[in-house]
Amino acid sequence: VSLIKEIREIFDKHKISAEIIGASVRNPLHVKEVAKAGAHIGTLPYKVILSMINHPLTDAGIEKFMADWNK
C-alpha cells in the first residue's frame, strides 16, 4: 500500500499519465487500501472478489427483506 502511495505522489508531481496497478491483492481490506492509495486497477484472486460481494450481514438483510416482502 505504501508503494502505491509513493508511486501516486511521484506520478502526480511529474504529471505522469499512466494507470497504477495494485498487483496480487490478497484480501478485501487491501483492495480498499490500494484503491484509496491511488491504484486504478487491482489484480486479485476470484475468492477475494467473492468475499467482497458476499457478507453475512448482507445475506441476513436480504433474508429479512424477502420475509417482510412475502408477508
Backbone as a printed PyTorch tensor [residue, N CA C, xyz], in Angstrom:
tensor([[[  0.8340,  -1.1890,   0.0000],
         [  0.0000,   0.0000,   0.0000],
         [  0.8770,   1.2500,   0.0000]],

        [[  1.9310,   1.2200,   0.7890],
         [  2.8020,   2.4030,   0.8380],
         [  3.4980,   2.6360,  -0.5070]],

        [[  3.8220,   1.5630,  -1.2160],
         [  4.4370,   1.7100,  -2.5340],
         [  3.4630,   2.3730,  -3.5130]],

        [[  2.2030,   1.9750,  -3.4580],
         [  1.1910,   2.5900,  -4.3250],
         [  1.1020,   4.0890,  -4.0310]],

        [[  1.1030,   4.4480,  -2.7440],
         [  1.0450,   5.8650,  -2.3700],
         [  2.2410,   6.6320,  -2.9250]],

        [[  3.4230,   6.0430,  -2.8090],
         [  4.6270,   6.7060,  -3.3170],
         [  4.5740,   6.8800,  -4.8270]],

        [[  4.1400,   5.8450,  -5.5220],
         [  4.0330,   5.9290,  -6.9810],
         [  3.0290,   7.0140,  -7.3660]],

        [[  1.8790,   7.0480,  -6.6850],
         [  0.8680,   8.0620,  -6.9650],
         [  1.4380,   9.4670,  -6.7740]],

        [[  2.1830,   9.6930,  -5.6910],
         [  2.7800,  11.0030,  -5.4370],
         [  3.7760,  11.3800,  -6.5260]],

        [[  4.6030,  10.4370,  -6.9340],
         [  5.6000,  10.6980,  -7.9780],
         [  4.9070,  11.0100,  -9.3020]],

        [[  3.9020,  10.2020,  -9.6600],
         [  3.1820,  10.4300, -10.9140],
         [  2.4990,  11.7940, -10.9080]],

        [[  1.9060,  12.1450,  -9.7740],
         [  1.2370,  13.4470,  -9.6810],
         [  2.2410,  14.5930,  -9.7890]],

        [[  3.3410,  14.4650,  -9.0810],
         [  4.3530,  15.5220,  -9.0690],
         [  4.9140,  15.7780, -10.4610]],

        [[  5.1500,  14.7110, -11.2070],
         [  5.7770,  14.8350, -12.5270],
         [  4.7590,  14.7860, -13.6680]],

        [[  3.4800,  14.8340, -13.2900],
         [  2.3930,  14.8240, -14.2720],
         [  2.5050,  13.6490, -15.2580]],

        [[  2.7880,  12.4880, -14.7020],
         [  2.8780,  11.2630, -15.5000],
         [  1.4710,  10.7060, -15.6740]],

        [[  1.0920,  10.4760, -16.9130],
         [ -0.2300,   9.9680, -17.2250],
         [ -0.1500,   8.4600, -17.4620]],

        [[ -0.3860,   7.7140, -16.4110],
         [ -0.3720,   6.2540, -16.5110],
         [ -1.2690,   5.6930, -15.4170]],

        [[ -1.7760,   4.5030, -15.6410],
         [ -2.5920,   3.8570, -14.6250],
         [ -1.7020,   3.0300, -13.7060]],

        [[ -2.0630,   3.0000, -12.4480],
         [ -1.3050,   2.2510, -11.4410],
         [ -2.0600,   0.9640, -11.1410]],

        [[ -1.3270,  -0.1500, -11.1570],
         [ -1.9180,  -1.4560, -10.8880],
         [ -1.4860,  -1.9350,  -9.5070]],

        [[ -2.4610,  -2.2620,  -8.6830],
         [ -2.1870,  -2.9260,  -7.4070],
         [ -2.2090,  -4.4220,  -7.6770]],

        [[ -1.0550,  -5.0390,  -7.7350],
         [ -0.9560,  -6.4470,  -8.1400],
         [ -0.9630,  -7.3850,  -6.9360]],

        [[ -1.5540,  -8.5540,  -7.1470],
         [ -1.6050,  -9.6140,  -6.1350],
         [ -2.2420,  -9.1570,  -4.8340]],

        [[ -3.3590,  -8.4800,  -4.9420],
         [ -4.0890,  -8.0390,  -3.7590],
         [ -4.7670,  -9.2750,  -3.1680]],

        [[ -4.4900,  -9.5700,  -1.9100],
         [ -4.8740, -10.8570,  -1.3310],
         [ -6.0520, -10.8540,  -0.3750]],

        [[ -6.5810,  -9.6700,  -0.0330],
         [ -7.7610,  -9.6630,   0.8320],
         [ -8.5650,  -8.3850,   0.6090]],

        [[ -9.8390,  -8.3990,   1.0080],
         [-10.7040,  -7.2460,   0.7500],
         [-10.2010,  -5.9370,   1.3620]],

        [[ -9.5900,  -6.0040,   2.5160],
         [ -9.0690,  -4.7880,   3.1400],
         [ -7.9790,  -4.1670,   2.2710]],

        [[ -7.1100,  -4.9890,   1.7130],
         [ -6.0540,  -4.4670,   0.8460],
         [ -6.6250,  -3.8890,  -0.4400]],

        [[ -7.7070,  -4.4620,  -0.9450],
         [ -8.3590,  -3.9040,  -2.1330],
         [ -8.7540,  -2.4570,  -1.8550]],

        [[ -9.4000,  -2.2460,  -0.7220],
         [ -9.8220,  -0.9010,  -0.3480],
         [ -8.6190,   0.0170,  -0.1510]],

        [[ -7.6020,  -0.4730,   0.5280],
         [ -6.4420,   0.3610,   0.8290],
         [ -5.6620,   0.7560,  -0.4320]],

        [[ -5.4560,  -0.1680,  -1.3750],
         [ -4.7210,   0.2130,  -2.5900],
         [ -5.5550,   1.1470,  -3.4640]],

        [[ -6.8790,   1.0040,  -3.4270],
         [ -7.7400,   1.9360,  -4.1620],
         [ -7.6370,   3.3320,  -3.5510]],

        [[ -7.6840,   3.4220,  -2.2300],
         [ -7.5500,   4.7130,  -1.5580],
         [ -6.1660,   5.3190,  -1.7840]],

        [[ -5.1610,   4.4560,  -1.9390],
         [ -3.7970,   4.9370,  -2.1480],
         [ -3.5770,   5.4660,  -3.5570]],

        [[ -4.4720,   5.1070,  -4.4990],
         [ -4.3580,   5.6560,  -5.8450],
         [ -4.2770,   4.6550,  -6.9720]],

        [[ -4.4100,   3.3650,  -6.6720],
         [ -4.3790,   2.3670,  -7.7460],
         [ -5.6430,   2.4750,  -8.5910]],

        [[ -5.4640,   2.3640,  -9.8900],
         [ -6.6010,   2.3940, -10.8150],
         [ -7.1580,   0.9910, -11.0590]],

        [[ -6.2730,   0.0060, -10.9780],
         [ -6.6080,  -1.3740, -11.3050],
         [ -6.0340,  -2.2590, -10.2110]],

        [[ -6.7190,  -3.3490,  -9.9100],
         [ -6.1880,  -4.3230,  -8.9670],
         [ -6.3180,  -5.7210,  -9.5370]],

        [[ -5.2940,  -6.5190,  -9.3300],
         [ -5.3940,  -7.9300,  -9.7030],
         [ -5.5780,  -8.7000,  -8.4040]],

        [[ -6.6180,  -9.5270,  -8.3790],
         [ -6.9040, -10.2690,  -7.1700],
         [ -7.5310, -11.6020,  -7.5080]],

        [[ -7.3590, -12.5760,  -6.6180],
         [ -7.9430, -13.8930,  -6.8620],
         [ -9.4710, -13.8500,  -6.8270]],

        [[-10.0690, -14.7940,  -7.5130],
         [-11.5200, -14.8960,  -7.5780],
         [-12.1340, -14.9920,  -6.1860]],

        [[-11.4780, -15.7330,  -5.2800],
         [-12.0290, -15.8930,  -3.9320],
         [-12.1090, -14.5500,  -3.1990]],

        [[-11.2110, -13.6240,  -3.4970],
         [-11.2660, -12.3010,  -2.8770],
         [-12.4620, -11.5250,  -3.4330]],

        [[-12.6940, -11.6330,  -4.7270],
         [-13.8700, -10.9770,  -5.3230],
         [-15.1470, -11.5040,  -4.6700]],

        [[-15.2350, -12.8340,  -4.5300],
         [-16.4270, -13.4140,  -3.9040],
         [-16.5910, -12.9360,  -2.4680]],

        [[-15.4900, -12.8370,  -1.7440],
         [-15.5920, -12.4040,  -0.3450],
         [-16.0280, -10.9410,  -0.2460]],

        [[-15.7910, -10.1680,  -1.2960],
         [-16.1930,  -8.7690,  -1.2920],
         [-17.6870,  -8.5920,  -1.5860]],

        [[-18.2690,  -9.5300,  -2.3100],
         [-19.6830,  -9.3900,  -2.6460],
         [-20.5880, -10.2140,  -1.7410]],

        [[-20.0070, -11.1350,  -0.9850],
         [-20.7860, -11.9490,  -0.0580],
         [-20.4160, -11.5620,   1.3650]],

        [[-21.4170, -11.1700,   2.1310],
         [-21.1750, -10.7950,   3.5190],
         [-22.3520, -11.3050,   4.3470]],

        [[-22.0940, -11.8690,   5.5200],
         [-23.1830, -12.4180,   6.3320],
         [-24.2810, -11.3980,   6.6420]],

        [[-23.9370, -10.1580,   6.9030],
         [-24.9500,  -9.1540,   7.2020],
         [-25.7980,  -8.8320,   5.9810]],

        [[-25.1740,  -8.8480,   4.8020],
         [-25.9390,  -8.6290,   3.5730],
         [-26.9240,  -9.7630,   3.3780]],

        [[-26.4480, -10.9920,   3.5510],
         [-27.3280, -12.1550,   3.4040],
         [-28.4810, -12.1030,   4.3950]],

        [[-28.2050, -11.7380,   5.6520],
         [-29.2580, -11.6480,   6.6660],
         [-30.2490, -10.5400,   6.3080]],

        [[-29.7470,  -9.4210,   5.8180],
         [-30.6170,  -8.3240,   5.4190],
         [-31.5330,  -8.7050,   4.2760]],

        [[-30.9880,  -9.4160,   3.3080],
         [-31.8020,  -9.8540,   2.1640],
         [-32.8680, -10.8380,   2.6330]],

        [[-32.4850, -11.7690,   3.5000],
         [-33.4630, -12.7390,   4.0150],
         [-34.5980, -12.0280,   4.7560]],

        [[-34.2610, -11.0550,   5.5900],
         [-35.2870, -10.3170,   6.3400],
         [-36.1710,  -9.5210,   5.3810]],

        [[-35.5710,  -8.8740,   4.4000],
         [-36.3530,  -8.1150,   3.4180],
         [-37.3260,  -9.0320,   2.6930]],

        [[-36.8370, -10.1840,   2.2340],
         [-37.6870, -11.1150,   1.4830],
         [-38.8180, -11.6510,   2.3580]],

        [[-38.5150, -11.9290,   3.6370],
         [-39.5650, -12.4130,   4.5450],
         [-40.6260, -11.3350,   4.7340]],

        [[-40.2070, -10.0980,   4.9340],
         [-41.1590,  -8.9900,   5.0840],
         [-41.9560,  -8.8030,   3.7980]],

        [[-41.3100,  -8.8920,   2.6600],
         [-41.9590,  -8.7050,   1.3600],
         [-43.0450,  -9.7700,   1.1570]],

        [[-42.7130, -10.9990,   1.5180],
         [-43.6500, -12.1090,   1.3060],
         [-44.8660, -12.0370,   2.2420]],

        [[-44.7470, -11.2930,   3.3460],
         [-45.8800, -11.1240,   4.2570],
         [-46.8610, -10.1810,   3.6150]]])
